């Protein structure tokens, strides 16, 4: 019986290569809405964005209050919505 030749592995691009990088900005929480949504004013601009908590903050039950300084990650596709990734002390 003849031995099979090993197949060559095809070079598939990883999913991380396609993932768009988020834009990190900091801001101040203006208002809290039901469902874990927050209104955040960006630092240096007077733009207000709607943001939700990142999974790590939600999992560790980090409380976000009005007036807290936070770091946001904005999607390059929609600059009016973001994800809160860090709360400053």
DSSP file (Angstrom, degrees, kcal/mol; ACC not computed):
  #  RESIDUE AA STRUCTURE BP1 BP2  ACC     N-H-->O    O-->H-N    N-H-->O    O-->H-N    TCO  KAPPA ALPHA  PHI   PSI    X-CA   Y-CA   Z-CA
    1    1 A X              0   0    0      0, 0.0     2,-0.2     0, 0.0     0, 0.0   0.000 360.0 360.0 360.0 135.4    0.0    0.0    0.0
    2    2 A X        -     0   0    0      1,-0.1     2,-0.2     0, 0.0     0, 0.0  -0.513 360.0-117.3 -81.0 144.4    1.3    3.4   -1.0
    3    3 A X        -     0   0    0     -2,-0.2     2,-0.2     1,-0.1    -1,-0.1  -0.558  27.7-118.2 -79.8 144.0    1.9    6.1    1.7
    4    4 A X        -     0   0    0     -2,-0.2     2,-0.4     1,-0.1    -1,-0.1  -0.551  23.0-121.3 -78.5 145.0   -0.1    9.3    1.4
    5    5 A X        -     0   0    0     -2,-0.2     2,-0.1     1,-0.1    -1,-0.1  -0.695  34.4-107.5 -81.8 136.6    1.7   12.5    1.0
    6    6 A X        -     0   0    0     -2,-0.4     2,-0.1     1,-0.1    -1,-0.1  -0.412  36.6-115.0 -65.3 140.2    0.9   15.0    3.8
    7    7 A X        -     0   0    0     -2,-0.1     2,-0.3     1,-0.1    -1,-0.1  -0.458  26.8-113.0 -74.6 146.6   -1.3   17.9    2.7
    8    8 A X        -     0   0    0     -2,-0.1     2,-0.4     1,-0.1    -1,-0.1  -0.608  31.1-118.0 -77.6 138.2    0.1   21.3    2.6
    9    9 A X        -     0   0    0     -2,-0.3     2,-0.3     1,-0.0    -1,-0.1  -0.623  26.4-129.6 -77.5 129.7   -1.5   23.6    5.2
   10   10 A X        -     0   0    0     -2,-0.4     2,-1.2     1,-0.1    -1,-0.0  -0.587  19.1-119.5 -79.4 141.7   -3.2   26.5    3.5
   11   11 A X        -     0   0    0     -2,-0.3     2,-0.4     2,-0.0    -1,-0.1  -0.696  36.1-175.2 -83.7  99.4   -2.3   29.9    4.9
   12   12 A X        -     0   0    0     -2,-1.2     2,-0.2     1,-0.0    -3,-0.0  -0.804  28.6-115.7 -94.7 135.9   -5.6   31.3    6.2
   13   13 A X        -     0   0    0     -2,-0.4     2,-0.1     1,-0.1     5,-0.0  -0.482  35.0-115.2 -67.8 140.3   -5.5   34.9    7.5
   14   14 A X    >>  -     0   0    0     -2,-0.2     3,-0.9     1,-0.1     4,-0.7  -0.349  17.1-118.8 -73.6 156.5   -6.4   35.0   11.2
   15   15 A X  H >> S+     0   0    0      1,-0.2     4,-1.2     2,-0.2     3,-0.6   0.787 111.5  66.0 -67.8 -25.5   -9.5   36.7   12.3
   16   16 A X  H 34 S+     0   0    0      1,-0.2    -1,-0.2     2,-0.2     3,-0.0   0.817  93.2  61.5 -65.5 -27.5   -7.5   39.2   14.3
   17   17 A X  H <4 S+     0   0    0     -3,-0.9    -1,-0.2     1,-0.2    -2,-0.2   0.847 107.4  43.5 -65.8 -32.7   -6.1   40.6   11.0
   18   18 A X  H << S+     0   0    0     -4,-0.7    -1,-0.2    -3,-0.6    -2,-0.2   0.709  88.8 105.3 -85.2 -20.6   -9.6   41.6    9.9
   19   19 A X  S  < S-     0   0    0     -4,-1.2     2,-0.2     1,-0.1    -3,-0.0  -0.415  70.7-130.4 -67.3 127.5  -10.7   43.0   13.2
   20   20 A X        -     0   0    0     -2,-0.2     2,-0.3     1,-0.1    -1,-0.1  -0.551  21.5-116.5 -77.4 141.3  -10.7   46.8   13.1
   21   21 A X        -     0   0    0     -2,-0.2    55,-0.3     1,-0.1     2,-0.1  -0.568  27.5-126.6 -77.2 139.7   -9.0   48.6   16.0
   22   22 A X        -     0   0    0     -2,-0.3     2,-0.6    53,-0.1    53,-0.2  -0.468  19.8-114.8 -81.6 158.9  -11.1   50.8   18.2
   23   23 A X  E     -A   74   0A   0     51,-2.9    51,-3.1    -2,-0.1     2,-0.5  -0.859  28.1-145.0 -96.7 120.1  -10.4   54.4   18.9
   24   24 A X  E     +A   73   0A   0     -2,-0.6     2,-0.3    49,-0.2    49,-0.2  -0.758  30.8 155.7 -91.9 126.1   -9.5   55.0   22.6
   25   25 A X  E     -A   72   0A   0     47,-2.0    47,-3.8    -2,-0.5     2,-0.3  -0.925  32.0-129.8-138.3 162.8  -10.7   58.3   24.1
   26   26 A X  E     +A   71   0A   0     -2,-0.3    17,-2.8    45,-0.3     2,-0.3  -0.838  33.3 151.7-115.3 158.0  -11.4   59.4   27.6
   27   27 A X  E     -AB  70  42A   0     43,-2.5    43,-2.6    -2,-0.3     2,-0.4  -0.924  39.4 -94.7-164.1-174.8  -14.5   61.3   28.9
   28   28 A X  E     -AB  69  41A   0     13,-2.4    13,-2.8    -2,-0.3     2,-0.4  -0.964  34.9-118.2-122.6 134.6  -16.8   62.0   31.7
   29   29 A X  E     + B   0  40A   0     39,-2.5    38,-2.5    -2,-0.4    11,-0.3  -0.568  31.1 175.8 -73.3 125.8  -20.1   60.2   32.4
   30   30 A X  E     +     0   0A   0      9,-3.4     2,-0.3    -2,-0.4    10,-0.2   0.812  62.2   1.0 -95.4 -39.4  -23.0   62.7   32.2
   31   31 A X  E     - B   0  39A   0      8,-1.4     8,-2.6    34,-0.1     2,-0.4  -0.993  58.1-134.2-154.4 149.7  -26.0   60.4   32.7
   32   32 A X  E     - B   0  38A   0     -2,-0.3     2,-0.3     6,-0.2     6,-0.2  -0.935  22.7-166.7-111.2 134.0  -26.9   56.7   33.3
   33   33 A X  E >>  - B   0  37A   0      4,-3.3     4,-0.8    -2,-0.4     3,-0.7  -0.756  32.5 -87.3-112.9 161.2  -29.7   55.0   31.4
   34   34 A X  T 34 S+     0   0    0     -2,-0.3     3,-0.3     1,-0.2    -1,-0.1  -0.297 108.1  40.4 -63.1 153.0  -31.5   51.8   32.0
   35   35 A X  T 34 S-     0   0    0      1,-0.2    -1,-0.2    17,-0.0     0, 0.0   0.659 131.3 -68.6  83.8  16.3  -30.0   48.6   30.5
   36   36 A X  T <4 S+     0   0    0     -3,-0.7    17,-0.8     1,-0.3     2,-0.3   0.757  92.9 141.1  76.2  23.8  -26.4   49.6   31.3
   37   37 A X  E  <  -BC  33  52A   0     -4,-0.8    -4,-3.3    -3,-0.3     2,-0.3  -0.759  29.3-167.9-101.1 149.5  -26.2   52.5   28.9
   38   38 A X  E     -BC  32  51A   0     13,-2.9    13,-3.1    -2,-0.3     2,-0.6  -0.973  22.2-133.8-136.4 147.3  -24.4   55.7   29.7
   39   39 A X  E     -BC  31  50A   0     -8,-2.6    -9,-3.4    -2,-0.3    -8,-1.4  -0.917  32.6-172.8 -98.6 122.7  -24.1   59.2   28.1
   40   40 A X  E     -BC  29  49A   0      9,-2.8     9,-2.9    -2,-0.6     2,-0.5  -0.965  19.1-146.1-125.7 130.5  -20.5   60.2   28.0
   41   41 A X  E     -BC  28  48A   0    -13,-2.8   -13,-2.4    -2,-0.4     7,-0.2  -0.837  27.6-125.9 -93.3 126.9  -19.0   63.6   27.1
   42   42 A X  E >   -B   27   0A   0      5,-2.6     3,-0.8    -2,-0.5   -15,-0.3  -0.442  24.2-109.8 -75.0 143.9  -15.6   63.2   25.3
   43   43 A X  T 3  S+     0   0    0    -17,-2.8   -17,-0.1     1,-0.2    -1,-0.1  -0.486 100.1  15.6 -72.4 139.4  -12.6   65.1   26.7
   44   44 A X  T 3  S+     0   0    0     -2,-0.2     2,-0.3     1,-0.2    -1,-0.2   0.187 122.8  63.1  85.1 -18.6  -11.3   68.0   24.6
   45   45 A X  S <  S-     0   0    0     -3,-0.8    -1,-0.2     2,-0.2     0, 0.0  -0.871  79.1-130.1-129.8 164.9  -14.5   68.0   22.5
   46   46 A X        +     0   0    0     -2,-0.3     2,-0.3    -3,-0.1    -3,-0.1   0.059  65.0 129.8-101.9  24.7  -18.1   68.8   23.4
   47   47 A X        -     0   0    0     -5,-0.2    -5,-2.6    -4,-0.1     2,-0.5  -0.621  45.8-152.2 -82.2 136.8  -19.3   65.6   21.7
   48   48 A X  E     -C   41   0A   0     -2,-0.3     2,-0.3    -7,-0.2    -7,-0.2  -0.934  14.6-173.6-111.3 130.4  -21.6   63.3   23.6
   49   49 A X  E     -C   40   0A   0     -9,-2.9    -9,-2.8    -2,-0.5     2,-0.5  -0.854  25.1-121.9-121.5 157.8  -21.7   59.6   22.8
   50   50 A X  E     +Cd  39  81A   0     30,-2.5    32,-2.1    -2,-0.3     2,-0.3  -0.865  39.3 179.2 -97.5 128.3  -23.8   56.7   24.0
   51   51 A X  E     -Cd  38  82A   0    -13,-3.1   -13,-2.9    -2,-0.5     2,-0.3  -0.933  19.0-156.9-134.5 153.6  -21.7   53.9   25.6
   52   52 A X  E     -Cd  37  83A   0     30,-1.8    32,-3.3    -2,-0.3     2,-0.2  -0.816  36.1 -89.5-121.3 166.6  -22.2   50.5   27.3
   53   53 A X  E     - d   0  84A   0    -17,-0.8    32,-0.1    -2,-0.3     2,-0.1  -0.494  38.2-119.0 -77.3 142.5  -20.0   48.6   29.8
   54   54 A X     >  -     0   0    0     30,-2.0     4,-2.1    -2,-0.2     3,-0.3  -0.401  30.6-108.1 -71.2 157.9  -17.4   46.2   28.5
   55   55 A X  H  > S+     0   0    0      1,-0.2     4,-2.9     2,-0.2     5,-0.2   0.841 117.2  55.5 -58.8 -37.7  -17.8   42.6   29.6
   56   56 A X  H  > S+     0   0    0      2,-0.2     4,-1.9     1,-0.2    -1,-0.2   0.891 109.9  45.8 -65.6 -39.4  -14.9   42.7   32.0
   57   57 A X  H  4>S+     0   0    0     -3,-0.3     5,-2.5    27,-0.2     4,-0.2   0.889 115.1  47.6 -69.3 -38.8  -16.4   45.7   33.9
   58   58 A X  H ><5S+     0   0    0     -4,-2.1     3,-1.0     3,-0.2    -2,-0.2   0.912 111.2  50.8 -67.1 -42.6  -19.8   44.0   33.9
   59   59 A X  H 3<5S+     0   0    0     -4,-2.9    -2,-0.2     1,-0.3    -1,-0.2   0.888 114.2  43.2 -63.5 -40.4  -18.4   40.7   35.1
   60   60 A X  T 3<5S-     0   0    0     -4,-1.9    -1,-0.3    -5,-0.2    -2,-0.2   0.349 110.6-123.6 -88.6   6.2  -16.5   42.4   38.0
   61   61 A X  T < 5 -     0   0    0     -3,-1.0     2,-0.5    -4,-0.2    -3,-0.2   0.889  39.3-178.0  54.0  48.0  -19.5   44.5   38.9
   62   62 A X      < -     0   0    0     -5,-2.5     2,-0.4    -6,-0.1    -1,-0.2  -0.666  21.1-134.5 -77.0 124.0  -17.6   47.8   38.5
   63   63 A X        -     0   0    0     -2,-0.5     2,-0.5    24,-0.0    -1,-0.0  -0.647  15.4-160.9 -83.7 133.7  -20.0   50.7   39.4
   64   64 A X        -     0   0    0     -2,-0.4     2,-0.3     4,-0.0     6,-0.0  -0.973  13.5-174.0-114.8 124.5  -20.1   53.7   37.1
   65   65 A X    >   -     0   0    0     -2,-0.5     3,-1.9     1,-0.1   -36,-0.2  -0.734  37.1 -80.4-115.8 164.7  -21.6   56.8   38.5
   66   66 A X  T 3  S+     0   0    0     -2,-0.3   -36,-0.2     1,-0.3     3,-0.1  -0.431 117.8  26.1 -62.4 131.7  -22.4   60.3   37.1
   67   67 A X  T 3  S+     0   0    0    -38,-2.5    -1,-0.3     1,-0.3   -37,-0.1   0.283  87.0 138.3  96.8  -9.8  -19.2   62.4   37.0
   68   68 A X    <   -     0   0    0     -3,-1.9   -39,-2.5   -40,-0.1     2,-0.5  -0.411  53.7-127.2 -68.6 142.8  -16.8   59.4   36.8
   69   69 A X  E     +A   28   0A   0     19,-0.3    19,-2.6   -41,-0.2     2,-0.3  -0.802  39.0 175.4 -88.4 132.0  -13.9   59.7   34.3
   70   70 A X  E     -AE  27  87A   0    -43,-2.6   -43,-2.5    -2,-0.5     2,-0.5  -0.886  32.3-123.2-135.1 162.0  -13.8   56.7   32.0
   71   71 A X  E     -AE  26  86A   0     15,-2.5    14,-2.6    -2,-0.3    15,-1.2  -0.933  31.6-162.1-105.8 133.1  -11.9   55.4   29.0
   72   72 A X  E     -AE  25  84A   0    -47,-3.8   -47,-2.0    -2,-0.5     2,-0.5  -0.816  16.0-147.9-114.0 152.3  -14.0   54.6   25.9
   73   73 A X  E     -AE  24  83A   0     10,-2.2    10,-1.7    -2,-0.3     2,-0.3  -0.978  21.2-161.4-116.9 116.0  -13.4   52.5   22.9
   74   74 A X  E     -AE  23  82A   0    -51,-3.1   -51,-2.9    -2,-0.5     2,-0.3  -0.753  18.5-121.0 -98.2 142.9  -15.2   53.9   19.8
   75   75 A X        -     0   0    0      6,-0.9     3,-0.2     3,-0.7     6,-0.2  -0.598  13.9-134.9 -76.8 139.9  -15.9   51.9   16.7
   76   76 A X  S    S+     0   0    0    -55,-0.3     3,-0.2    -2,-0.3    -1,-0.1   0.691 105.5  55.2 -67.8 -14.7  -14.4   53.4   13.5
   77   77 A X  S    S+     0   0    0      1,-0.3     2,-0.4     2,-0.0    -1,-0.2   0.822 119.3  24.0 -86.0 -33.4  -17.7   52.7   11.9
   78   78 A X    >   -     0   0    0     -3,-0.2     3,-1.1     3,-0.2    -3,-0.7  -0.883  59.6-176.6-138.2 102.9  -20.0   54.6   14.3
   79   79 A X  T 3  S+     0   0    0     -2,-0.4    -1,-0.1     1,-0.2    -3,-0.1   0.380  78.9  68.7 -82.6   4.9  -18.4   57.4   16.3
   80   80 A X  T 3  S+     0   0    0    -31,-0.1   -30,-2.5    -5,-0.0     2,-0.3   0.493  97.8  54.9 -98.8  -5.0  -21.6   58.1   18.3
   81   81 A X  E <   +d   50   0A   0     -3,-1.1    -6,-0.9   -32,-0.2     2,-0.3  -0.953  64.5 161.0-129.0 148.2  -21.5   54.8   20.2
   82   82 A X  E     -dE  51  74A   0    -32,-2.1   -30,-1.8    -2,-0.3     2,-0.4  -0.896  34.3-112.9-153.2-178.1  -18.8   53.2   22.3
   83   83 A X  E     -dE  52  73A   0    -10,-1.7   -10,-2.2    -2,-0.3     2,-0.6  -0.994  26.7-130.4-127.1 127.9  -17.8   50.8   25.0
   84   84 A X  E     +dE  53  72A   0    -32,-3.3   -30,-2.0    -2,-0.4   -27,-0.2  -0.692  32.1 169.5 -79.3 119.9  -16.5   51.8   28.5
   85   85 A X  E     +     0   0A   0    -14,-2.6     2,-0.3    -2,-0.6   -13,-0.2   0.614  59.1  19.3-108.3 -16.6  -13.3   49.9   29.1
   86   86 A X  E     - E   0  71A   0    -15,-1.2   -15,-2.5     2,-0.0     2,-0.5  -0.987  55.5-151.1-156.5 142.8  -11.9   51.5   32.2
   87   87 A X  E     - E   0  70A   0     -2,-0.3   -17,-0.2   -17,-0.2     2,-0.2  -0.978  23.0-136.0-116.0 124.9  -13.0   53.7   35.1
   88   88 A X              0   0    0    -19,-2.6   -19,-0.3    -2,-0.5    -2,-0.0  -0.488 360.0 360.0 -76.1 148.3  -10.5   56.1   36.7
   89   89 A X              0   0    0     -2,-0.2    -1,-0.1   -21,-0.1   -21,-0.0   0.463 360.0 360.0 -78.5 360.0  -10.4   56.2   40.5
